[in-house]
Amino acid sequence: MLPVLPAVVLLLVFLAGPVLWAFHASFTNAALTGRNARSPGWIGFDNYARLLSDPVLPLSLGLTVLFVGGSAILGQNVLGLTIAVLMRKARRPVAAVVGTAVVAAWVLPEIVAAFAAYAYFSRDGTLNQLL
């Protein structure tokens, strides 16, 4: 049990902690800006009552299910499996090009985010220009 303890602590801090904080915050009127950002007040179930009475809720839930189904189930599983099967049957140059394209699509967002962060935080970046 002792060797697993650091992993359990990290899971509790970085997974359970934000979930519990979000659950607690859902009972307050916390905001990102303004007076409620500095000192949020306890409002109980008012946020949930407002959520359940919102006429847009069914549309939002439907779009969420559609997105998850289309992205996770169809996009990742079916499309990924199809590409993998086709790559096994393809000639080596075709498989190499397709594999490179798949890995590039997987890595490119992180590279763009890194360049954006560098452009923002560098010595001549946006943040220092604003300051």
A tleap script that builds the chain and sets N, CA, C and O, in Angstrom:
source leaprc.protein.ff14SB
mol = sequence {
  NMET LEU PRO VAL LEU PRO ALA VAL VAL LEU
  LEU LEU VAL PHE LEU ALA GLY PRO VAL LEU
  TRP ALA PHE HIE ALA SER PHE THR ASN ALA
  ALA LEU THR GLY ARG ASN ALA ARG SER PRO
  GLY TRP ILE GLY PHE ASP ASN TYR ALA ARG
  LEU LEU SER ASP PRO VAL LEU PRO LEU SER
  LEU GLY LEU THR VAL LEU PHE VAL GLY GLY
  SER ALA ILE LEU GLY GLN ASN VAL LEU GLY
  LEU THR ILE ALA VAL LEU MET ARG LYS ALA
  ARG ARG PRO VAL ALA ALA VAL VAL GLY THR
  ALA VAL VAL ALA ALA TRP VAL LEU PRO GLU
  ILE VAL ALA ALA PHE ALA ALA TYR ALA TYR
  PHE SER ARG ASP GLY THR LEU ASN GLN LEU
  CLEU
}
set mol.1.N position { 0.822 -1.200 0.000 }
set mol.1.CA position { 0.000 0.000 0.000 }
set mol.1.C position { 0.864 1.262 0.000 }
set mol.1.O position { 0.525 2.254 -0.645 }
set mol.2.N position { 1.956 1.216 0.712 }
set mol.2.CA position { 2.799 2.393 0.833 }
set mol.2.C position { 3.386 2.865 -0.499 }
set mol.2.O position { 3.451 4.074 -0.718 }
set mol.3.N position { 3.818 1.970 -1.405 }
set mol.3.CA position { 4.344 2.456 -2.684 }
set mol.3.C position { 3.285 3.138 -3.554 }
set mol.3.O position { 3.627 3.953 -4.411 }
set mol.4.N position { 2.032 2.821 -3.350 }
set mol.4.CA position { 0.954 3.393 -4.155 }
set mol.4.C position { 0.479 4.730 -3.580 }
set mol.4.O position { -0.225 5.478 -4.258 }
set mol.5.N position { 0.848 5.025 -2.369 }
set mol.5.CA position { 0.353 6.217 -1.687 }
set mol.5.C position { 0.630 7.520 -2.444 }
set mol.5.O position { -0.278 8.346 -2.541 }
set mol.6.N position { 1.825 7.749 -2.982 }
set mol.6.CA position { 2.022 9.000 -3.730 }
set mol.6.C position { 1.087 9.134 -4.930 }
set mol.6.O position { 0.598 10.227 -5.213 }
set mol.7.N position { 0.839 8.046 -5.627 }
set mol.7.CA position { -0.073 8.098 -6.770 }
set mol.7.C position { -1.493 8.404 -6.314 }
set mol.7.O position { -2.204 9.170 -6.965 }
set mol.8.N position { -1.901 7.822 -5.220 }
set mol.8.CA position { -3.247 8.079 -4.694 }
set mol.8.C position { -3.378 9.539 -4.273 }
set mol.8.O position { -4.401 10.174 -4.532 }
set mol.9.N position { -2.354 10.064 -3.629 }
set mol.9.CA position { -2.387 11.468 -3.214 }
set mol.9.C position { -2.470 12.384 -4.437 }
set mol.9.O position { -3.251 13.336 -4.447 }
set mol.10.N position { -1.671 12.100 -5.461 }
set mol.10.CA position { -1.715 12.919 -6.673 }
set mol.10.C position { -3.078 12.843 -7.352 }
set mol.10.O position { -3.595 13.857 -7.821 }
set mol.11.N position { -3.659 11.656 -7.408 }
set mol.11.CA position { -4.992 11.520 -7.994 }
set mol.11.C position { -6.027 12.312 -7.202 }
set mol.11.O position { -6.887 12.973 -7.783 }
set mol.12.N position { -5.943 12.243 -5.902 }
set mol.12.CA position { -6.891 12.993 -5.078 }
set mol.12.C position { -6.726 14.497 -5.269 }
set mol.12.O position { -7.710 15.231 -5.362 }
set mol.13.N position { -5.488 14.945 -5.325 }
set mol.13.CA position { -5.247 16.384 -5.450 }
set mol.13.C position { -5.652 16.902 -6.823 }
set mol.13.O position { -6.322 17.930 -6.925 }
set mol.14.N position { -5.250 16.196 -7.883 }
set mol.14.CA position { -5.436 16.731 -9.230 }
set mol.14.C position { -6.705 16.266 -9.933 }
set mol.14.O position { -7.083 16.850 -10.948 }
set mol.15.N position { -7.365 15.249 -9.435 }
set mol.15.CA position { -8.628 14.814 -10.038 }
set mol.15.C position { -9.808 15.082 -9.113 }
set mol.15.O position { -10.756 15.772 -9.488 }
set mol.16.N position { -9.747 14.544 -7.923 }
set mol.16.CA position { -10.871 14.715 -7.003 }
set mol.16.C position { -10.959 16.154 -6.500 }
set mol.16.O position { -12.057 16.664 -6.278 }
set mol.17.N position { -9.828 16.805 -6.319 }
set mol.17.CA position { -9.832 18.184 -5.832 }
set mol.17.C position { -10.624 19.131 -6.719 }
set mol.17.O position { -11.527 19.807 -6.227 }
set mol.18.N position { -10.317 19.204 -8.011 }
set mol.18.CA position { -11.096 20.089 -8.883 }
set mol.18.C position { -12.571 19.706 -8.979 }
set mol.18.O position { -13.430 20.580 -9.093 }
set mol.19.N position { -12.866 18.423 -8.933 }
set mol.19.CA position { -14.270 18.001 -8.987 }
set mol.19.C position { -15.006 18.492 -7.745 }
set mol.19.O position { -16.111 19.026 -7.843 }
set mol.20.N position { -14.399 18.314 -6.591 }
set mol.20.CA position { -15.036 18.774 -5.356 }
set mol.20.C position { -15.150 20.295 -5.323 }
set mol.20.O position { -16.157 20.834 -4.864 }
set mol.21.N position { -14.115 20.990 -5.811 }
set mol.21.CA position { -14.180 22.455 -5.850 }
set mol.21.C position { -15.303 22.919 -6.779 }
set mol.21.O position { -16.051 23.834 -6.435 }
set mol.22.N position { -15.424 22.293 -7.955 }
set mol.22.CA position { -16.478 22.676 -8.899 }
set mol.22.C position { -17.857 22.398 -8.308 }
set mol.22.O position { -18.783 23.189 -8.487 }
set mol.23.N position { -17.993 21.281 -7.607 }
set mol.23.CA position { -19.270 20.971 -6.969 }
set mol.23.C position { -19.604 22.026 -5.916 }
set mol.23.O position { -20.741 22.491 -5.839 }
set mol.24.N position { -18.637 22.395 -5.123 }
set mol.24.CA position { -18.860 23.439 -4.118 }
set mol.24.C position { -19.186 24.775 -4.786 }
set mol.24.O position { -20.098 25.481 -4.355 }
set mol.25.N position { -18.446 25.119 -5.833 }
set mol.25.CA position { -18.662 26.398 -6.514 }
set mol.25.C position { -20.029 26.463 -7.178 }
set mol.25.O position { -20.564 27.552 -7.384 }
set mol.26.N position { -20.600 25.314 -7.515 }
set mol.26.CA position { -21.915 25.329 -8.156 }
set mol.26.C position { -23.016 25.797 -7.202 }
set mol.26.O position { -24.117 26.125 -7.644 }
set mol.27.N position { -22.734 25.829 -5.926 }
set mol.27.CA position { -23.703 26.312 -4.947 }
set mol.27.C position { -23.456 27.766 -4.557 }
set mol.27.O position { -24.063 28.266 -3.610 }
set mol.28.N position { -22.569 28.445 -5.281 }
set mol.28.CA position { -22.282 29.854 -5.006 }
set mol.28.C position { -22.582 30.683 -6.246 }
set mol.28.O position { -22.891 30.147 -7.310 }
set mol.29.N position { -22.487 31.988 -6.093 }
set mol.29.CA position { -22.664 32.880 -7.241 }
set mol.29.C position { -21.308 33.387 -7.732 }
set mol.29.O position { -21.182 34.537 -8.152 }
set mol.30.N position { -20.308 32.528 -7.676 }
set mol.30.CA position { -18.956 32.901 -8.095 }
set mol.30.C position { -18.958 33.329 -9.556 }
set mol.30.O position { -19.698 32.790 -10.378 }
set mol.31.N position { -18.112 34.310 -9.860 }
set mol.31.CA position { -17.991 34.819 -11.220 }
set mol.31.C position { -16.511 35.001 -11.536 }
set mol.31.O position { -15.666 34.955 -10.642 }
set mol.32.N position { -16.211 35.206 -12.801 }
set mol.32.CA position { -14.821 35.420 -13.194 }
set mol.32.C position { -14.375 36.853 -12.965 }
set mol.32.O position { -13.192 37.107 -12.737 }
set mol.33.N position { -15.305 37.784 -13.023 }
set mol.33.CA position { -14.973 39.193 -12.817 }
set mol.33.C position { -16.022 39.827 -11.916 }
set mol.33.O position { -17.093 39.265 -11.689 }
set mol.34.N position { -15.696 40.996 -11.414 }
set mol.34.CA position { -16.659 41.749 -10.623 }
set mol.34.C position { -16.619 41.416 -9.143 }
set mol.34.O position { -15.706 40.754 -8.650 }
set mol.35.N position { -17.640 41.897 -8.455 }
set mol.35.CA position { -17.716 41.735 -7.004 }
set mol.35.C position { -17.822 40.272 -6.600 }
set mol.35.O position { -17.227 39.860 -5.604 }
set mol.36.N position { -18.571 39.486 -7.361 }
set mol.36.CA position { -18.745 38.071 -7.019 }
set mol.36.C position { -17.484 37.248 -7.264 }
set mol.36.O position { -17.375 36.122 -6.778 }
set mol.37.N position { -16.543 37.792 -8.004 }
set mol.37.CA position { -15.277 37.085 -8.190 }
set mol.37.C position { -14.435 37.177 -6.921 }
set mol.37.O position { -13.728 36.233 -6.568 }
set mol.38.N position { -14.514 38.307 -6.245 }
set mol.38.CA position { -13.731 38.490 -5.022 }
set mol.38.C position { -14.359 37.808 -3.819 }
set mol.38.O position { -13.665 37.204 -3.001 }
set mol.39.N position { -15.663 37.909 -3.719 }
set mol.39.CA position { -16.323 37.324 -2.547 }
set mol.39.C position { -17.645 36.680 -2.968 }
set mol.39.O position { -18.710 37.283 -2.836 }
set mol.40.N position { -17.563 35.454 -3.475 }
set mol.40.CA position { -18.797 34.781 -3.883 }
set mol.40.C position { -19.660 34.434 -2.672 }
set mol.40.O position { -19.163 34.135 -1.586 }
set mol.41.N position { -20.955 34.486 -2.899 }
set mol.41.CA position { -21.892 34.177 -1.825 }
set mol.41.C position { -22.575 32.836 -2.053 }
set mol.41.O position { -22.685 32.358 -3.182 }
set mol.42.N position { -23.026 32.246 -0.965 }
set mol.42.CA position { -23.704 30.948 -1.013 }
set mol.42.C position { -25.138 31.165 -1.475 }
set mol.42.O position { -25.873 31.947 -0.871 }
set mol.43.N position { -25.546 30.472 -2.550 }
set mol.43.CA position { -26.917 30.629 -3.048 }
set mol.43.C position { -27.668 29.305 -3.084 }
set mol.43.O position { -28.826 29.268 -3.500 }
set mol.44.N position { -27.044 28.238 -2.664 }
set mol.44.CA position { -27.722 26.946 -2.587 }
set mol.44.C position { -28.041 26.363 -3.952 }
set mol.44.O position { -27.188 26.317 -4.838 }
set mol.45.N position { -29.275 25.920 -4.109 }
set mol.45.CA position { -29.684 25.233 -5.335 }
set mol.45.C position { -30.207 26.176 -6.419 }
set mol.45.O position { -30.792 25.710 -7.397 }
set mol.46.N position { -30.014 27.477 -6.273 }
set mol.46.CA position { -30.537 28.431 -7.262 }
set mol.46.C position { -29.943 28.205 -8.654 }
set mol.46.O position { -30.654 28.308 -9.653 }
set mol.47.N position { -28.652 27.899 -8.723 }
set mol.47.CA position { -28.041 27.632 -10.032 }
set mol.47.C position { -28.682 26.423 -10.705 }
set mol.47.O position { -28.923 26.431 -11.912 }
set mol.48.N position { -28.957 25.386 -9.919 }
set mol.48.CA position { -29.564 24.184 -10.487 }
set mol.48.C position { -31.014 24.431 -10.894 }
set mol.48.O position { -31.471 23.911 -11.912 }
set mol.49.N position { -31.731 25.216 -10.110 }
set mol.49.CA position { -33.109 25.552 -10.472 }
set mol.49.C position { -33.139 26.353 -11.769 }
set mol.49.O position { -33.983 26.120 -12.634 }
set mol.50.N position { -32.206 27.301 -11.898 }
set mol.50.CA position { -32.135 28.094 -13.128 }
set mol.50.C position { -31.751 27.213 -14.318 }
set mol.50.O position { -32.275 27.386 -15.418 }
set mol.51.N position { -30.841 26.275 -14.095 }
set mol.51.CA position { -30.425 25.362 -15.160 }
set mol.51.C position { -31.593 24.505 -15.633 }
set mol.51.O position { -31.825 24.381 -16.836 }
set mol.52.N position { -32.319 23.921 -14.706 }
set mol.52.CA position { -33.408 23.019 -15.076 }
set mol.52.C position { -34.598 23.748 -15.683 }
set mol.52.O position { -35.394 23.141 -16.399 }
set mol.53.N position { -34.731 25.036 -15.408 }
set mol.53.CA position { -35.838 25.794 -15.993 }
set mol.53.C position { -35.448 26.477 -17.305 }
set mol.53.O position { -36.289 27.119 -17.935 }
set mol.54.N position { -34.212 26.351 -17.716 }
set mol.54.CA position { -33.744 26.981 -18.956 }
set mol.54.C position { -34.279 26.200 -20.155 }
set mol.54.O position { -34.064 24.991 -20.239 }
set mol.55.N position { -34.968 26.857 -21.080 }
set mol.55.CA position { -35.529 26.138 -22.230 }
set mol.55.C position { -34.466 25.638 -23.214 }
set mol.55.O position { -34.773 24.809 -24.071 }
set mol.56.N position { -33.251 26.113 -23.112 }
set mol.56.CA position { -32.185 25.699 -24.024 }
set mol.56.C position { -31.498 24.416 -23.539 }
set mol.56.O position { -30.714 23.825 -24.281 }
set mol.57.N position { -31.777 23.982 -22.317 }
set mol.57.CA position { -31.109 22.807 -21.755 }
set mol.57.C position { -31.270 21.554 -22.613 }
set mol.57.O position { -30.269 20.883 -22.867 }
set mol.58.N position { -32.472 21.199 -23.074 }
set mol.58.CA position { -32.574 19.985 -23.904 }
set mol.58.C position { -31.745 20.073 -25.190 }
set mol.58.O position { -31.141 19.085 -25.607 }
set mol.59.N position { -31.717 21.236 -25.808 }
set mol.59.CA position { -30.903 21.405 -27.014 }
set mol.59.C position { -29.421 21.238 -26.686 }
set mol.59.O position { -28.686 20.589 -27.431 }
set mol.60.N position { -28.988 21.818 -25.580 }
set mol.60.CA position { -27.583 21.701 -25.174 }
set mol.60.C position { -27.209 20.252 -24.891 }
set mol.60.O position { -26.143 19.793 -25.301 }
set mol.61.N position { -28.068 19.542 -24.200 }
set mol.61.CA position { -27.792 18.132 -23.917 }
set mol.61.C position { -27.765 17.310 -25.202 }
set mol.61.O position { -26.917 16.432 -25.366 }
set mol.62.N position { -28.687 17.595 -26.105 }
set mol.62.CA position { -28.703 16.877 -27.380 }
set mol.62.C position { -27.450 17.132 -28.200 }
set mol.62.O position { -26.885 16.204 -28.779 }
set mol.63.N position { -27.013 18.383 -28.254 }
set mol.63.CA position { -25.790 18.706 -28.991 }
set mol.63.C position { -24.564 18.072 -28.343 }
set mol.63.O position { -23.636 17.657 -29.038 }
set mol.64.N position { -24.559 17.997 -27.022 }
set mol.64.CA position { -23.445 17.353 -26.328 }
set mol.64.C position { -23.385 15.868 -26.661 }
set mol.64.O position { -22.311 15.334 -26.938 }
set mol.65.N position { -24.526 15.206 -26.633 }
set mol.65.CA position { -24.568 13.781 -26.977 }
set mol.65.C position { -24.153 13.579 -28.432 }
set mol.65.O position { -23.420 12.641 -28.745 }
set mol.66.N position { -24.612 14.445 -29.312 }
set mol.66.CA position { -24.238 14.354 -30.726 }
set mol.66.C position { -22.736 14.551 -30.908 }
set mol.66.O position { -22.102 13.817 -31.666 }
set mol.67.N position { -22.170 15.530 -30.224 }
set mol.67.CA position { -20.738 15.783 -30.337 }
set mol.67.C position { -19.923 14.608 -29.802 }
set mol.67.O position { -18.975 14.163 -30.449 }
set mol.68.N position { -20.287 14.109 -28.636 }
set mol.68.CA position { -19.543 12.987 -28.056 }
set mol.68.C position { -19.679 11.755 -28.932 }
set mol.68.O position { -18.700 11.047 -29.171 }
set mol.69.N position { -20.883 11.497 -29.410 }
set mol.69.CA position { -21.077 10.341 -30.286 }
set mol.69.C position { -20.307 10.476 -31.584 }
set mol.69.O position { -19.666 9.526 -32.035 }
set mol.70.N position { -20.367 11.648 -32.182 }
set mol.70.CA position { -19.670 11.847 -33.448 }
set mol.70.C position { -18.168 11.910 -33.295 }
set mol.70.O position { -17.431 11.395 -34.136 }
set mol.71.N position { -17.712 12.535 -32.236 }
set mol.71.CA position { -16.273 12.701 -32.054 }
set mol.71.C position { -15.628 11.447 -31.477 }
set mol.71.O position { -14.702 10.889 -32.066 }
set mol.72.N position { -16.111 11.016 -30.346 }
set mol.72.CA position { -15.458 9.905 -29.650 }
set mol.72.C position { -15.753 8.564 -30.299 }
set mol.72.O position { -14.841 7.765 -30.515 }
set mol.73.N position { -17.000 8.310 -30.607 }
set mol.73.CA position { -17.354 6.981 -31.112 }
set mol.73.C position { -17.026 6.861 -32.592 }
set mol.73.O position { -16.265 5.981 -32.995 }
set mol.74.N position { -17.597 7.741 -33.397 }
set mol.74.CA position { -17.353 7.639 -34.835 }
set mol.74.C position { -15.966 8.147 -35.217 }
set mol.74.O position { -15.214 7.464 -35.911 }
set mol.75.N position { -15.641 9.338 -34.761 }
set mol.75.CA position { -14.394 9.962 -35.183 }
set mol.75.C position { -13.154 9.224 -34.737 }
set mol.75.O position { -12.245 8.996 -35.535 }
set mol.76.N position { -13.106 8.853 -33.485 }
set mol.76.CA position { -11.887 8.231 -32.980 }
set mol.76.C position { -11.876 6.723 -33.186 }
set mol.76.O position { -10.899 6.178 -33.700 }
set mol.77.N position { -12.927 6.055 -32.803 }
set mol.77.CA position { -12.908 4.595 -32.870 }
set mol.77.C position { -13.087 4.065 -34.289 }
set mol.77.O position { -12.240 3.325 -34.790 }
set mol.78.N position { -14.171 4.436 -34.924 }
set mol.78.CA position { -14.460 3.879 -36.248 }
set mol.78.C position { -13.456 4.382 -37.279 }
set mol.78.O position { -12.881 3.590 -38.026 }
set mol.79.N position { -13.245 5.685 -37.321 }
set mol.79.CA position { -12.304 6.233 -38.298 }
set mol.79.C position { -10.880 5.760 -38.012 }
set mol.79.O position { -10.144 5.415 -38.936 }
set mol.80.N position { -10.493 5.743 -36.748 }
set mol.80.CA position { -9.153 5.277 -36.394 }
set mol.80.C position { -8.935 3.822 -36.750 }
set mol.80.O position { -7.888 3.462 -37.287 }
set mol.81.N position { -9.911 2.986 -36.457 }
set mol.81.CA position { -9.788 1.570 -36.797 }
set mol.81.C position { -9.761 1.369 -38.308 }
set mol.81.O position { -9.013 0.532 -38.813 }
set mol.82.N position { -10.568 2.127 -39.021 }
set mol.82.CA position { -10.577 2.022 -40.485 }
set mol.82.C position { -9.227 2.419 -41.070 }
set mol.82.O position { -8.702 1.731 -41.946 }
set mol.83.N position { -8.671 3.512 -40.596 }
set mol.83.CA position { -7.357 3.939 -41.091 }
set mol.83.C position { -6.299 2.894 -40.750 }
set mol.83.O position { -5.440 2.594 -41.579 }
set mol.84.N position { -6.349 2.339 -39.546 }
set mol.84.CA position { -5.361 1.334 -39.146 }
set mol.84.C position { -5.452 0.086 -40.017 }
set mol.84.O position { -4.428 -0.457 -40.431 }
set mol.85.N position { -6.656 -0.366 -40.293 }
set mol.85.CA position { -6.822 -1.561 -41.136 }
set mol.85.C position { -6.348 -1.280 -42.556 }
set mol.85.O position { -5.667 -2.108 -43.161 }
set mol.86.N position { -6.705 -0.120 -43.084 }
set mol.86.CA position { -6.266 0.224 -44.439 }
set mol.86.C position { -4.750 0.396 -44.517 }
set mol.86.O position { -4.140 0.057 -45.531 }
set mol.87.N position { -4.146 0.914 -43.467 }
set mol.87.CA position { -2.690 1.082 -43.470 }
set mol.87.C position { -1.972 -0.262 -43.452 }
set mol.87.O position { -0.890 -0.388 -44.026 }
set mol.88.N position { -2.544 -1.251 -42.815 }
set mol.88.CA position { -1.907 -2.577 -42.793 }
set mol.88.C position { -1.920 -3.218 -44.171 }
set mol.88.O position { -1.031 -4.001 -44.506 }
set mol.89.N position { -2.926 -2.886 -44.970 }
set mol.89.CA position { -3.034 -3.469 -46.305 }
set mol.89.C position { -2.344 -2.622 -47.369 }
set mol.89.O position { -2.138 -3.084 -48.491 }
set mol.90.N position { -1.988 -1.398 -47.029 }
set mol.90.CA position { -1.411 -0.485 -48.019 }
set mol.90.C position { 0.066 -0.784 -48.239 }
set mol.90.O position { 0.717 -1.447 -47.432 }
set mol.91.N position { 0.569 -0.278 -49.349 }
set mol.91.CA position { 2.003 -0.387 -49.614 }
set mol.91.C position { 2.764 0.467 -48.613 }
set mol.91.O position { 2.209 1.385 -48.010 }
set mol.92.N position { 4.026 0.156 -48.448 }
set mol.92.CA position { 4.844 0.829 -47.445 }
set mol.92.C position { 4.887 2.354 -47.622 }
set mol.92.O position { 4.727 3.062 -46.628 }
set mol.93.N position { 5.094 2.898 -48.826 }
set mol.93.CA position { 5.130 4.367 -48.948 }
set mol.93.C position { 3.797 5.024 -48.584 }
set mol.93.O position { 3.773 6.083 -47.958 }
set mol.94.N position { 2.704 4.400 -48.975 }
set mol.94.CA position { 1.385 4.957 -48.651 }
set mol.94.C position { 1.163 4.915 -47.144 }
set mol.94.O position { 0.677 5.882 -46.558 }
set mol.95.N position { 1.513 3.808 -46.522 }
set mol.95.CA position { 1.354 3.686 -45.074 }
set mol.95.C position { 2.227 4.701 -44.343 }
set mol.95.O position { 1.821 5.250 -43.318 }
set mol.96.N position { 3.421 4.950 -44.867 }
set mol.96.CA position { 4.310 5.927 -44.236 }
set mol.96.C position { 3.730 7.334 -44.331 }
set mol.96.O position { 3.781 8.094 -43.364 }
set mol.97.N position { 3.183 7.680 -45.485 }
set mol.97.CA position { 2.603 9.017 -45.659 }
set mol.97.C position { 1.376 9.183 -44.770 }
set mol.97.O position { 1.220 10.211 -44.112 }
set mol.98.N position { 0.514 8.188 -44.749 }
set mol.98.CA position { -0.692 8.269 -43.916 }
set mol.98.C position { -0.310 8.304 -42.434 }
set mol.98.O position { -0.882 9.077 -41.665 }
set mol.99.N position { 0.641 7.480 -42.036 }
set mol.99.CA position { 1.094 7.489 -40.645 }
set mol.99.C position { 1.677 8.830 -40.243 }
set mol.99.O position { 1.435 9.318 -39.139 }
set mol.100.N position { 2.447 9.423 -41.146 }
set mol.100.CA position { 3.011 10.743 -40.877 }
set mol.100.C position { 1.913 11.787 -40.739 }
set mol.100.O position { 1.975 12.641 -39.855 }
set mol.101.N position { 0.916 11.726 -41.599 }
set mol.101.CA position { -0.195 12.685 -41.528 }
set mol.101.C position { -0.978 12.526 -40.225 }
set mol.101.O position { -1.388 13.516 -39.618 }
set mol.102.N position { -1.183 11.290 -39.802 }
set mol.102.CA position { -1.928 11.052 -38.560 }
set mol.102.C position { -1.148 11.575 -37.360 }
set mol.102.O position { -1.717 12.231 -36.488 }
set mol.103.N position { 0.143 11.291 -37.310 }
set mol.103.CA position { 0.954 11.767 -36.188 }
set mol.103.C position { 1.062 13.293 -36.213 }
set mol.103.O position { 1.035 13.931 -35.160 }
set mol.104.N position { 1.182 13.878 -37.398 }
set mol.104.CA position { 1.247 15.339 -37.501 }
set mol.104.C position { -0.044 15.975 -36.992 }
set mol.104.O position { -0.004 16.984 -36.288 }
set mol.105.N position { -1.181 15.393 -37.342 }
set mol.105.CA position { -2.458 15.924 -36.865 }
set mol.105.C position { -2.593 15.767 -35.355 }
set mol.105.O position { -3.286 16.550 -34.705 }
set mol.106.N position { -1.945 14.779 -34.809 }
set mol.106.CA position { -2.002 14.529 -33.372 }
set mol.106.C position { -1.095 15.501 -32.618 }
set mol.106.O position { -1.438 15.936 -31.519 }
set mol.107.N position { 0.051 15.843 -33.190 }
set mol.107.CA position { 1.057 16.646 -32.510 }
set mol.107.C position { 0.900 18.144 -32.788 }
set mol.107.O position { 1.273 18.967 -31.952 }
set mol.108.N position { 0.366 18.497 -33.928 }
set mol.108.CA position { 0.321 19.890 -34.357 }
set mol.108.C position { -0.376 20.835 -33.375 }
set mol.108.O position { 0.137 21.933 -33.163 }
set mol.109.N position { -1.501 20.485 -32.767 }
set mol.109.CA position { -2.120 21.426 -31.820 }
set mol.109.C position { -1.210 21.798 -30.650 }
set mol.109.O position { -1.200 22.951 -30.220 }
set mol.110.N position { -0.452 20.842 -30.137 }
set mol.110.CA position { 0.462 21.146 -29.038 }
set mol.110.C position { 1.592 22.062 -29.496 }
set mol.110.O position { 2.030 22.935 -28.746 }
set mol.111.N position { 2.059 21.865 -30.714 }
set mol.111.CA position { 3.120 22.726 -31.241 }
set mol.111.C position { 2.606 24.149 -31.409 }
set mol.111.O position { 3.296 25.105 -31.055 }
set mol.112.N position { 1.417 24.292 -31.937 }
set mol.112.CA position { 0.830 25.627 -32.103 }
set mol.112.C position { 0.622 26.287 -30.747 }
set mol.112.O position { 0.885 27.480 -30.594 }
set mol.113.N position { 0.155 25.530 -29.768 }
set mol.113.CA position { -0.038 26.087 -28.424 }
set mol.113.C position { 1.290 26.530 -27.822 }
set mol.113.O position { 1.353 27.562 -27.154 }
set mol.114.N position { 2.339 25.767 -28.050 }
set mol.114.CA position { 3.656 26.148 -27.527 }
set mol.114.C position { 4.151 27.431 -28.179 }
set mol.114.O position { 4.680 28.306 -27.494 }
set mol.115.N position { 3.989 27.555 -29.490 }
set mol.115.CA position { 4.400 28.788 -30.165 }
set mol.115.C position { 3.567 29.976 -29.697 }
set mol.115.O position { 4.096 31.075 -29.526 }
set mol.116.N position { 2.282 29.769 -29.490 }
set mol.116.CA position { 1.431 30.859 -29.009 }
set mol.116.C position { 1.849 31.290 -27.606 }
set mol.116.O position { 1.902 32.484 -27.313 }
set mol.117.N position { 2.143 30.331 -26.747 }
set mol.117.CA position { 2.595 30.668 -25.397 }
set mol.117.C position { 3.927 31.403 -25.445 }
set mol.117.O position { 4.136 32.366 -24.707 }
set mol.118.N position { 4.819 30.955 -26.305 }
set mol.118.CA position { 6.108 31.638 -26.443 }
set mol.118.C position { 5.905 33.072 -26.934 }
set mol.118.O position { 6.525 34.002 -26.419 }
set mol.119.N position { 5.041 33.246 -27.923 }
set mol.119.CA position { 4.795 34.585 -28.454 }
set mol.119.C position { 4.163 35.486 -27.400 }
set mol.119.O position { 4.370 36.699 -27.422 }
set mol.120.N position { 3.419 34.927 -26.509 }
set mol.120.CA position { 2.753 35.720 -25.479 }
set mol.120.C position { 3.696 36.060 -24.329 }
set mol.120.O position { 3.698 37.187 -23.835 }
set mol.121.N position { 4.500 35.079 -23.902 }
set mol.121.CA position { 5.306 35.256 -22.698 }
set mol.121.C position { 6.758 35.647 -22.957 }
set mol.121.O position { 7.484 35.913 -21.999 }
set mol.122.N position { 7.209 35.693 -24.193 }
set mol.122.CA position { 8.612 35.998 -24.461 }
set mol.122.C position { 8.934 37.447 -24.104 }
set mol.122.O position { 8.044 38.243 -23.805 }
set mol.123.N position { 10.210 37.764 -24.141 }
set mol.123.CA position { 10.657 39.105 -23.754 }
set mol.123.C position { 9.970 40.193 -24.582 }
set mol.123.O position { 9.592 41.230 -24.038 }
set mol.124.N position { 9.806 39.975 -25.870 }
set mol.124.CA position { 9.125 40.945 -26.731 }
set mol.124.C position { 7.687 40.526 -27.029 }
set mol.124.O position { 7.094 40.989 -28.003 }
set mol.125.N position { 7.136 39.669 -26.208 }
set mol.125.CA position { 5.810 39.124 -26.463 }
set mol.125.C position { 4.685 40.070 -26.088 }
set mol.125.O position { 4.906 41.180 -25.602 }
set mol.126.N position { 3.493 39.602 -26.326 }
set mol.126.CA position { 2.291 40.395 -26.105 }
set mol.126.C position { 2.152 40.837 -24.655 }
set mol.126.O position { 1.802 41.987 -24.386 }
set mol.127.N position { 2.422 39.938 -23.726 }
set mol.127.CA position { 2.268 40.282 -22.315 }
set mol.127.C position { 3.191 41.424 -21.924 }
set mol.127.O position { 2.756 42.370 -21.267 }
set mol.128.N position { 4.447 41.354 -22.312 }
set mol.128.CA position { 5.378 42.426 -21.959 }
set mol.128.C position { 5.064 43.716 -22.706 }
set mol.128.O position { 5.339 44.801 -22.195 }
set mol.129.N position { 4.505 43.623 -23.886 }
set mol.129.CA position { 4.108 44.834 -24.604 }
set mol.129.C position { 2.959 45.529 -23.875 }
set mol.129.O position { 2.886 46.758 -23.848 }
set mol.130.N position { 2.064 44.737 -23.288 }
set mol.130.CA position { 0.947 45.321 -22.546 }
set mol.130.C position { 1.400 45.937 -21.227 }
set mol.130.O position { 0.827 46.918 -20.752 }
set mol.131.N position { 2.431 45.349 -20.651 }
set mol.131.CA position { 2.921 45.868 -19.369 }
set mol.131.C position { 3.813 47.055 -19.618 }
set mol.131.O position { 4.334 47.645 -18.672 }
savepdb mol mol.pdb
quit
